[in-house]
Amino acid sequence: MMPHPIQAGFTFIELVVAIAIAGILLAIGMPSYQTWMENSQTRTAAESLVSGLNLARAQAISLNQTVDFQLTALPGTSWIVIQDSCMGTPPTCPAIETRLSSEGSGRAATATIAGVTVTPVDALTNNLVQFNSLGRMISPTPAGKFTSFNLTNTRLTAANSRSLRVTVDVGGSIRMCDPSITAATDPRYCPPAN
């Protein structure tokens, strides 16, 4: 008599139990995942501002001219980098670079990136930051202080939202920091808003 072949695979009961466990784990983890994704959008928007400001500063040094960084659609994160001599309506020469707030987020339904809003802390002239040929910020003129932008995600509650701040000091130093950090020794610490 021949031995019965060994059958490999799962039984129906084992398959149902595995799917049930996967469903429970997914239901538990989904809210945290959504919060993480929304906070990632805030970070992406902050990194976009840092990138644009760094580009404007580098171009000002490279071109030996005043270069402007301007937010074009508050409360969104759209921006333009352009030579100051080109500013006007319409601009007299092409922009160095533009970035729309919808770039990098296919689900942005408004002018903001996935619900992220930007608020200038200081009274910026036309939401404008200018760098001179030495890479120093010349406008707005905060008299030895810094200019900053707060980024928050409007799709999250205040408890779940991880707000960020982008600061530019008069020397042209640009950094992203976390306004919720209170210890001045922490590298993520933000100086108080002006």
C-alpha positions in Angstrom: 0.0 0.0 0.0 1.3 3.5 -1.0 1.7 6.2 1.7 -0.6 9.2 1.3 1.2 12.2 -0.2 1.8 15.1 2.3 -0.3 18.0 1.3 1.2 21.5 1.7 -0.9 24.6 2.2 -3.4 26.2 4.5 -6.8 25.0 5.6 -9.8 27.2 5.2 -9.9 27.8 9.0 -6.3 28.9 9.1 -6.8 31.3 6.2 -9.9 32.9 7.9 -8.0 33.3 11.2 -5.0 34.9 9.4 -7.3 37.3 7.5 -9.1 38.2 10.8 -5.8 38.9 12.6 -4.6 41.0 9.7 -7.9 43.0 9.7 -7.7 43.7 13.4 -4.1 44.9 13.2 -4.9 47.1 10.2 -7.9 48.6 12.1 -5.7 49.3 15.1 -2.8 50.8 13.1 -4.8 52.9 10.5 -5.4 56.0 12.6 -1.7 56.3 13.6 -0.7 55.8 10.0 -3.0 58.6 8.8 -1.6 60.9 11.5 1.9 60.0 10.4 1.1 60.7 6.8 -0.5 64.1 7.5 2.5 65.1 9.6 4.8 64.0 6.8 3.0 66.4 4.5 3.7 69.2 7.0 7.4 68.3 7.0 7.4 68.1 3.2 5.9 71.6 3.0 8.5 72.9 5.5 11.3 71.3 3.5 10.0 73.0 0.4 10.2 76.4 2.0 13.7 75.7 3.3 14.7 74.6 -0.2 13.2 77.8 -1.8 14.8 80.1 0.7 18.2 78.4 0.3 17.9 78.6 -3.5 17.1 82.4 -3.3 20.1 83.0 -1.0 22.4 81.0 -3.2 21.2 82.8 -6.4 21.7 86.2 -4.7 25.3 85.3 -4.0 25.8 83.7 -7.4 24.2 86.5 -9.4 25.6 89.3 -7.2 22.1 90.8 -7.1 19.1 91.0 -4.8 16.9 87.9 -5.1 13.4 87.6 -3.7 11.7 84.6 -2.3 7.9 85.1 -2.2 5.0 83.0 -1.0 2.5 83.3 -3.8 -0.7 81.7 -2.4 -1.1 82.0 1.4 -2.2 80.0 3.3 -0.6 77.6 0.9 3.1 76.8 0.3 3.4 77.9 -3.3 6.5 80.1 -3.8 8.6 81.8 -6.5 12.3 82.8 -6.5 13.0 85.7 -8.8 15.6 88.5 -9.2 14.4 91.7 -7.5 15.0 93.7 -10.6 12.4 91.5 -12.4 9.6 92.0 -9.9 6.5 93.5 -11.3 3.1 92.6 -12.7 3.9 90.8 -15.0 7.5 90.1 -14.1 10.0 91.5 -16.6 12.1 88.3 -16.8 11.5 84.7 -16.0 11.5 83.4 -12.5 14.6 81.4 -11.3 12.2 78.8 -10.0 8.6 78.3 -8.9 7.0 75.7 -6.8 3.3 75.0 -6.4 2.0 73.7 -3.1 0.3 70.8 -4.9 3.6 69.4 -6.1 4.5 66.2 -4.3 0.9 65.6 -3.2 -1.6 64.2 -5.6 -4.4 64.5 -3.1 -4.1 68.2 -2.4 -7.6 69.6 -3.2 -6.9 73.3 -2.4 -4.0 75.7 -2.6 -2.5 74.1 0.4 -0.4 70.9 0.5 -2.7 68.3 2.1 -4.2 70.8 4.5 -0.9 72.4 5.5 -1.2 76.1 6.0 1.7 78.6 6.3 1.4 81.6 8.5 4.1 84.3 8.4 4.9 85.3 12.0 6.1 88.7 11.0 4.4 91.3 8.9 6.1 90.4 5.7 5.8 92.8 2.8 3.9 90.8 0.2 5.1 87.6 2.0 8.5 88.5 0.6 12.0 87.6 1.9 14.9 89.4 0.1 18.6 88.3 0.1 21.4 90.7 -1.0 24.5 89.7 -2.9 26.2 88.7 0.4 23.4 86.2 1.2 22.1 88.4 4.0 18.4 88.9 4.5 17.6 92.6 3.8 13.8 92.4 3.8 11.8 92.3 6.0 14.2 94.2 8.3 13.6 92.8 11.7 16.3 94.8 13.4 18.6 92.0 14.5 15.9 89.3 14.8 14.6 86.7 12.4 11.7 86.1 10.2 9.7 82.9 10.5 6.9 80.9 9.0 4.7 78.6 11.0 3.4 75.4 9.3 0.4 73.5 10.6 -1.8 70.8 9.3 -5.4 71.8 9.3 -6.6 68.2 8.8 -5.3 67.1 12.3 -6.4 68.1 15.8 -3.9 70.2 17.7 -3.0 67.2 19.8 -2.0 65.1 16.8 -0.5 67.9 14.6 3.2 68.3 14.5 3.7 72.0 13.7 7.0 73.2 12.3 8.6 76.6 11.9 11.1 77.8 9.3 13.2 80.7 10.4 15.5 83.1 8.5 17.9 85.3 10.5 19.4 88.6 9.3 22.7 86.7 8.5 20.7 84.6 6.0 20.8 81.4 8.1 17.8 79.3 7.3 16.6 76.5 9.6 13.6 74.3 10.3 12.6 73.8 14.0 9.9 72.4 16.2 7.9 75.1 18.2 6.7 72.5 20.7 10.3 71.9 22.0 10.9 74.0 25.2 14.5 73.0 26.1 16.9 75.5 24.5 19.6 72.9 24.5 17.6 70.7 22.1 18.8 71.1 18.5 15.1 71.1 17.4 14.3 74.1 19.6 12.8 77.2 18.0 13.5 80.7 19.4 10.2 82.4 20.4 8.4 84.1 17.5 9.0 87.8 17.0 
